[in-house]
Amino acid sequence: MKNIEIDEELYQYIAKNTQYIGESASAILRRLLNFGLENKSLETTAAAVTVNEISDKVEVSLKVDQPVVSIKTAKIIKPEAVKLVKAVTESHETVFNFINKEELAMQRGAVGRFLLILAALYRAHPEQFGVVTEISGRDRLYFANSENKLAESGSSTKPRQIPESPFWVITNSNTTRKKMMLTKASISLGYSDIDVEKIRELL
């Protein structure tokens, strides 16, 4: 067995370049590297990828049989990792058009800022915002279109409605987890790495 470790930033780049749900890591890398299937010395289908939600490493296991490389069929263990596909949007609006920094500064805690940022994301992308409901943790949902769905997904989730939207979000997580949720939501809505970092820092 061969193990390849890649850092979180590279993994996020691979995830953002997924063209359809279920596309394997091997297929994505072949496309990005312009490495075609004409190389007949390799019998390749896909790479088995194991993703841990909190881990900052992605481990790819390859089974090598001489003289032919045989790579087992791809399976993303954490489905939300593949679902972080850029939302297609024709709008030129961005979250930064709807952020009021003075209003953010007036908030007493992270929960208030968190909800305002999410509200701005919704106002910028009302048609695409539903993709955030596909983001979840190991044992519970982060976003939903009803309070009951979040309450049923775990205890003490403290669901709050995102202002001026039909969506709800859990609020009992720490600031680090809230930043992670903003990161995943921003990536899902098609923001660049630079803009994702700016959004995180608003919290």
Secondary structure, DSSP 8 states (H G I E B T S, - for coil): -EEEEEEHHHHHHHHHT--STT--HHHHHHHHTT--TT-TT-EE---EEEE-SS-SEEEEEE-EETTEEEE----BSSHHHHH-----------GGGT--HHHHHH-SSHHHHHHHHHHHHHHH-TTTGGGGGG-B-SSSBSEESSHHHHHHTSTT--EEE-TTSS-EEE--S-HHHHHHHHHHHHHHTT--HHHHHHHHHH-
